Amino acid sequence: MPAASSVFRPLIVATLVIALASCGAMKDSKLNPLNWFKRSEARGMVDVTADAADPRPLVETVLDLVVEPIPGGAIVRARGLPPTQGWWDAELVLKPSEDPGQLVYEFRIMQPPEAHDVNVPRSRELDVAIYVSDVKLEFVNEVIVQGATNARSAHR
């Protein structure tokens, strides 16, 4: 009578071959979270409804946008440049979009209570981030962050 290990050996080998063969396909798959969003790029502004309840203006310029996959969703990070020092209370505010494949955020900031110097751009930069769940990202193929003068987007 053959040993049990020799009976299962072909099954184990076949399973390993299939698993290794699927690794190449998984690398380019939309199921792989590392493939979700590429580097951001400049894009045109998206028309969204104005929110009269939010008194904060848009950041002057959106410098960078990164969508980082994490378990259960993604972190959307944006870097903006206000016109002077002292701006605060930065937030990405989700806006309704006619396209269900887009998530559109406005980069809102509160202006300083008193006048500040302009100073060098690097010292004025503001970073903001927001968590987005897999449920919200399920049908999304583009994330857009808008400022007053420009917008950036990241695509799947």
BALOBA-1460 file (C-alpha; in Angstrom, 3 decimals):
// residues 156
<rec num="1" residu="m" x="0.000" y="0.000" z="0.000"/>
<rec num="2" residu="p" x="1.464" y="3.397" z="-0.991"/>
<rec num="3" residu="a" x="2.294" y="5.943" z="1.681"/>
<rec num="4" residu="a" x="-0.189" y="8.806" z="2.146"/>
<rec num="5" residu="s" x="2.461" y="11.411" z="1.318"/>
<rec num="6" residu="s" x="3.074" y="9.919" z="-2.147"/>
<rec num="7" residu="v" x="-0.669" y="10.009" z="-2.910"/>
<rec num="8" residu="f" x="-0.982" y="13.722" z="-2.098"/>
<rec num="9" residu="r" x="2.329" y="14.774" z="-3.669"/>
<rec num="10" residu="p" x="0.871" y="15.347" z="-7.206"/>
<rec num="11" residu="l" x="-2.003" y="17.341" z="-5.702"/>
<rec num="12" residu="i" x="0.389" y="19.533" z="-3.709"/>
<rec num="13" residu="v" x="2.627" y="20.091" z="-6.742"/>
<rec num="14" residu="a" x="-0.376" y="21.029" z="-8.918"/>
<rec num="15" residu="t" x="-1.619" y="23.479" z="-6.272"/>
<rec num="16" residu="l" x="1.794" y="25.146" z="-6.027"/>
<rec num="17" residu="v" x="2.087" y="25.452" z="-9.820"/>
<rec num="18" residu="i" x="-1.350" y="27.102" z="-10.057"/>
<rec num="19" residu="a" x="-0.540" y="29.449" z="-7.175"/>
<rec num="20" residu="l" x="2.752" y="30.534" z="-8.752"/>
<rec num="21" residu="a" x="1.151" y="30.983" z="-12.170"/>
<rec num="22" residu="s" x="-1.496" y="33.268" z="-10.718"/>
<rec num="23" residu="c" x="1.120" y="35.520" z="-9.068"/>
<rec num="24" residu="g" x="1.955" y="37.197" z="-12.375"/>
<rec num="25" residu="a" x="-1.702" y="37.819" z="-13.104"/>
<rec num="26" residu="m" x="-2.297" y="39.210" z="-9.608"/>
<rec num="27" residu="k" x="0.526" y="41.719" z="-10.075"/>
<rec num="28" residu="d" x="-1.467" y="43.542" z="-12.777"/>
<rec num="29" residu="s" x="-4.921" y="42.830" z="-11.338"/>
<rec num="30" residu="k" x="-7.355" y="45.464" z="-10.078"/>
<rec num="31" residu="l" x="-7.697" y="43.268" z="-6.985"/>
<rec num="32" residu="n" x="-4.132" y="44.148" z="-5.996"/>
<rec num="33" residu="p" x="-4.357" y="47.274" z="-3.756"/>
<rec num="34" residu="l" x="-0.905" y="48.400" z="-4.878"/>
<rec num="35" residu="n" x="-2.337" y="48.966" z="-8.367"/>
<rec num="36" residu="w" x="-5.271" y="51.061" z="-7.240"/>
<rec num="37" residu="f" x="-4.074" y="54.600" z="-7.880"/>
<rec num="38" residu="k" x="-1.111" y="55.916" z="-9.829"/>
<rec num="39" residu="r" x="0.812" y="59.185" z="-9.361"/>
<rec num="40" residu="s" x="-1.358" y="62.278" z="-9.425"/>
<rec num="41" residu="e" x="-1.501" y="64.609" z="-12.384"/>
<rec num="42" residu="a" x="-2.810" y="68.087" z="-13.093"/>
<rec num="43" residu="r" x="-6.384" y="68.230" z="-14.392"/>
<rec num="44" residu="g" x="-9.153" y="70.715" z="-15.072"/>
<rec num="45" residu="m" x="-11.535" y="71.841" z="-12.377"/>
<rec num="46" residu="v" x="-14.806" y="69.968" z="-11.782"/>
<rec num="47" residu="d" x="-18.024" y="71.953" z="-11.345"/>
<rec num="48" residu="v" x="-19.530" y="71.193" z="-7.947"/>
<rec num="49" residu="t" x="-22.275" y="72.834" z="-5.946"/>
<rec num="50" residu="a" x="-21.097" y="75.580" z="-3.613"/>
<rec num="51" residu="d" x="-21.475" y="75.035" z="0.118"/>
<rec num="52" residu="a" x="-22.605" y="78.258" z="1.764"/>
<rec num="53" residu="a" x="-22.278" y="76.693" z="5.233"/>
<rec num="54" residu="d" x="-18.467" y="76.358" z="4.970"/>
<rec num="55" residu="p" x="-16.815" y="79.788" z="5.313"/>
<rec num="56" residu="r" x="-13.321" y="78.495" z="4.571"/>
<rec num="57" residu="p" x="-11.840" y="79.384" z="1.174"/>
<rec num="58" residu="l" x="-10.088" y="76.886" z="-1.076"/>
<rec num="59" residu="v" x="-6.323" y="76.522" z="-0.803"/>
<rec num="60" residu="e" x="-4.657" y="78.597" z="-3.511"/>
<rec num="61" residu="t" x="-2.734" y="75.729" z="-5.169"/>
<rec num="62" residu="v" x="-2.895" y="71.941" z="-4.796"/>
<rec num="63" residu="l" x="0.735" y="70.810" z="-5.062"/>
<rec num="64" residu="d" x="0.442" y="67.044" z="-4.689"/>
<rec num="65" residu="l" x="-2.066" y="64.218" z="-4.291"/>
<rec num="66" residu="v" x="-1.346" y="60.655" z="-3.188"/>
<rec num="67" residu="v" x="-3.815" y="57.813" z="-2.658"/>
<rec num="68" residu="e" x="-2.215" y="55.181" z="-0.415"/>
<rec num="69" residu="p" x="-3.950" y="51.784" z="-0.126"/>
<rec num="70" residu="i" x="-4.326" y="50.410" z="3.399"/>
<rec num="71" residu="p" x="-6.312" y="47.452" z="4.735"/>
<rec num="72" residu="g" x="-10.004" y="48.296" z="4.441"/>
<rec num="73" residu="g" x="-9.600" y="51.314" z="2.177"/>
<rec num="74" residu="a" x="-7.170" y="54.088" z="1.295"/>
<rec num="75" residu="i" x="-5.712" y="57.295" z="2.684"/>
<rec num="76" residu="v" x="-6.094" y="60.317" z="0.379"/>
<rec num="77" residu="r" x="-3.282" y="62.794" z="1.139"/>
<rec num="78" residu="a" x="-2.968" y="66.234" z="-0.432"/>
<rec num="79" residu="r" x="-0.462" y="69.068" z="-0.076"/>
<rec num="80" residu="g" x="-1.545" y="72.650" z="-0.683"/>
<rec num="81" residu="l" x="0.043" y="76.081" z="-0.837"/>
<rec num="82" residu="p" x="-1.835" y="79.056" z="0.675"/>
<rec num="83" residu="p" x="-0.876" y="82.641" z="-0.265"/>
<rec num="84" residu="t" x="0.713" y="83.557" z="3.112"/>
<rec num="85" residu="q" x="1.782" y="82.077" z="6.450"/>
<rec num="86" residu="g" x="-0.702" y="81.234" z="9.211"/>
<rec num="87" residu="w" x="-3.488" y="79.385" z="7.375"/>
<rec num="88" residu="w" x="-4.997" y="76.549" z="9.424"/>
<rec num="89" residu="d" x="-7.940" y="74.141" z="9.881"/>
<rec num="90" residu="a" x="-7.212" y="72.330" z="6.614"/>
<rec num="91" residu="e" x="-9.696" y="69.672" z="5.492"/>
<rec num="92" residu="l" x="-10.660" y="67.680" z="2.413"/>
<rec num="93" residu="v" x="-14.394" y="68.223" z="1.922"/>
<rec num="94" residu="l" x="-16.249" y="65.655" z="-0.207"/>
<rec num="95" residu="k" x="-18.423" y="67.235" z="-2.908"/>
<rec num="96" residu="p" x="-21.215" y="65.522" z="-4.842"/>
<rec num="97" residu="s" x="-20.241" y="64.533" z="-8.377"/>
<rec num="98" residu="e" x="-22.420" y="63.615" z="-11.339"/>
<rec num="99" residu="d" x="-19.922" y="60.909" z="-12.273"/>
<rec num="100" residu="p" x="-20.146" y="57.916" z="-9.864"/>
<rec num="101" residu="g" x="-16.592" y="56.945" z="-10.836"/>
<rec num="102" residu="q" x="-15.180" y="60.141" z="-9.316"/>
<rec num="103" residu="l" x="-14.554" y="61.241" z="-5.748"/>
<rec num="104" residu="v" x="-14.190" y="65.033" z="-5.746"/>
<rec num="105" residu="y" x="-12.725" y="66.776" z="-2.725"/>
<rec num="106" residu="e" x="-12.219" y="70.486" z="-2.110"/>
<rec num="107" residu="f" x="-9.118" y="71.466" z="-0.128"/>
<rec num="108" residu="r" x="-10.552" y="73.971" z="2.378"/>
<rec num="109" residu="i" x="-8.500" y="76.064" z="4.832"/>
<rec num="110" residu="m" x="-9.191" y="78.821" z="7.348"/>
<rec num="111" residu="q" x="-7.393" y="82.102" z="6.856"/>
<rec num="112" residu="p" x="-5.274" y="83.547" z="9.660"/>
<rec num="113" residu="p" x="-6.933" y="86.020" z="12.043"/>
<rec num="114" residu="e" x="-4.232" y="88.605" z="11.343"/>
<rec num="115" residu="a" x="-1.976" y="89.408" z="8.378"/>
<rec num="116" residu="h" x="1.148" y="87.267" z="7.996"/>
<rec num="117" residu="d" x="4.265" y="87.402" z="5.843"/>
<rec num="118" residu="v" x="4.424" y="85.586" z="2.533"/>
<rec num="119" residu="n" x="7.788" y="83.893" z="3.239"/>
<rec num="120" residu="v" x="9.158" y="80.960" z="1.189"/>
<rec num="121" residu="p" x="6.681" y="78.481" z="-0.381"/>
<rec num="122" residu="r" x="8.054" y="75.437" z="1.478"/>
<rec num="123" residu="s" x="7.272" y="76.997" z="4.865"/>
<rec num="124" residu="r" x="3.638" y="77.703" z="3.854"/>
<rec num="125" residu="e" x="2.747" y="74.175" z="2.666"/>
<rec num="126" residu="l" x="-0.159" y="72.406" z="4.366"/>
<rec num="127" residu="d" x="-0.799" y="68.655" z="4.396"/>
<rec num="128" residu="v" x="-4.207" y="67.092" z="4.868"/>
<rec num="129" residu="a" x="-5.485" y="63.504" z="4.690"/>
<rec num="130" residu="i" x="-8.726" y="61.571" z="4.855"/>
<rec num="131" residu="y" x="-9.578" y="57.865" z="5.120"/>
<rec num="132" residu="v" x="-11.824" y="56.402" z="2.404"/>
<rec num="133" residu="s" x="-13.270" y="52.901" z="2.884"/>
<rec num="134" residu="d" x="-13.214" y="50.084" z="0.317"/>
<rec num="135" residu="v" x="-16.999" y="50.398" z="0.114"/>
<rec num="136" residu="k" x="-16.731" y="54.008" z="-1.121"/>
<rec num="137" residu="l" x="-13.853" y="53.115" z="-3.464"/>
<rec num="138" residu="e" x="-15.559" y="50.092" z="-5.012"/>
<rec num="139" residu="f" x="-16.682" y="51.835" z="-8.212"/>
<rec num="140" residu="v" x="-14.304" y="54.813" z="-8.078"/>
<rec num="141" residu="n" x="-11.596" y="55.112" z="-10.725"/>
<rec num="142" residu="e" x="-10.531" y="58.737" z="-10.135"/>
<rec num="143" residu="v" x="-9.919" y="60.832" z="-7.012"/>
<rec num="144" residu="i" x="-9.813" y="64.612" z="-7.535"/>
<rec num="145" residu="v" x="-8.660" y="67.325" z="-5.112"/>
<rec num="146" residu="q" x="-9.434" y="70.930" z="-6.064"/>
<rec num="147" residu="g" x="-7.967" y="74.226" z="-4.955"/>
<rec num="148" residu="a" x="-8.784" y="77.791" z="-6.006"/>
<rec num="149" residu="t" x="-6.508" y="77.802" z="-9.080"/>
<rec num="150" residu="n" x="-5.963" y="74.138" z="-9.962"/>
<rec num="151" residu="a" x="-6.924" y="70.508" z="-9.352"/>
<rec num="152" residu="r" x="-4.999" y="67.234" z="-9.220"/>
<rec num="153" residu="s" x="-6.274" y="63.720" z="-9.819"/>
<rec num="154" residu="a" x="-5.151" y="60.144" z="-9.284"/>
<rec num="155" residu="h" x="-6.479" y="57.339" z="-11.518"/>
<rec num="156" residu="r" x="-6.740" y="53.592" z="-11.100"/>
